[in-house]
Amino acid sequence: MKQYRWLVALVAGAFLLVACGGLQSAVPDADVRLSSLGTPTYSEDWDGRGSESEKCRVPDADDPRFPLYAAGDGWIHWVFSTKGASNNARLYVEVDGVAVAGSPFEPGPPLNANVWHFYTPFFELDGLTATIKLYGGARGPGGGLVISDYCPGDKELSVDVRKTAFTEFTRTHEWDIAKKVETEFGYVVDEDTPKIWLYTDGSGDETATWTVDVTYKGYTDSDFVVFGEIEIENISKSEDDKVITSITDDLGFPGYDDIALDCGDDFELPTRSRSGRCSPARTGSSSPTGPSSRATSAPTR
């Protein structure tokens, strides 16, 4: 009977050893890395800044957003611009008080910048909370945790609009220039033109002094011009054309009309197109009180 109890004890001991080994191997690598960071030197809760910064587009293949876009998850790009002396950080994200999968998130590229970047899947903003924790040093001044841009994963991308804008103006400098001649003996001709006598042997030469007084009076700016190019690209996953019914370019100055767009004689709205680009137009007129405009637009492609 003793031999049987000893055998049971050996079996039970082996089971406990195996069970303990299994528990130890189940510790996530992320938790091990997190514990190695030590105590946070600073933490800050997201206050909602950037919640209006929805910007959906097709990311480039080397963009940190691309894997999230390709997986259909959408993305949220977080930035913390007060990196300071910290050498690492983690972003804790919760929805309705429950930690989301993958939280805490590690920083993403560029890691050598003075800003911490995080790229997470998209989560509905209602009930979304986030906290950043810094490690290894104090935070810098200003800034804070902000959503730089986001795009819902279930959003059908339609068109991507890009615009270049350049400015020109004319600056006129004004000068006051006064010239005068003073002679040694004060002789004049025609009542107000100074004259001097010069002798062939130089015995009675008279001296004269020429003076030019220049005063800078400032400058005046005029002929304000804004010009550039607008490109509209079909970036939806659908092969169907997109119909553009209107293109409006707002100059952004109260009291001024929208910029008149020029896309060539053959371009009319509405348009249905999957390719095409307009050459830049450079037209405009001066305005003594504010900017005029020059612009161009392009159909979908």
Sequence and secondary structure as in RCSB ss.txt:
>XXXX:A:sequence
MKQYRWLVALVAGAFLLVACGGLQSAVPDADVRLSSLGTPTYSEDWDGRGSESEKCRVPDADDPRFPLYAAGDGW
IHWVFSTKGASNNARLYVEVDGVAVAGSPFEPGPPLNANVWHFYTPFFELDGLTATIKLYGGARGPGGGLVISDY
CPGDKELSVDVRKTAFTEFTRTHEWDIAKKVETEFGYVVDEDTPKIWLYTDGSGDETATWTVDVTYKGYTDSDFV
VFGEIEIENISKSEDDKVITSITDDLGFPGYDDIALDCGDDFELPTRSRSGRCSPARTGSSSPTGPSSRATSAPT
R
>XXXX:A:secstr
 HHHHHHHHHHHHHHHHHHHHHHHHTS HHHHHHHTT S SEEEE  STTTT B      TTSTTHHHHHTT EE
EEEEES  TT  EEEEEEEETTEE TT SB  BS TTSSSEEEEE    STTEEEEEEEESS   SS  EEEEEE
EETT    EEEEEEEEEEEEEEEEEEEEEEEEESS  EETTTEE     TTSTT   EEEEEEEEEEEEEEEEEE
EEEEEEEEE  SS S EEE    B    TT   B  B  TT  SSEEESS            SSS     B    
 
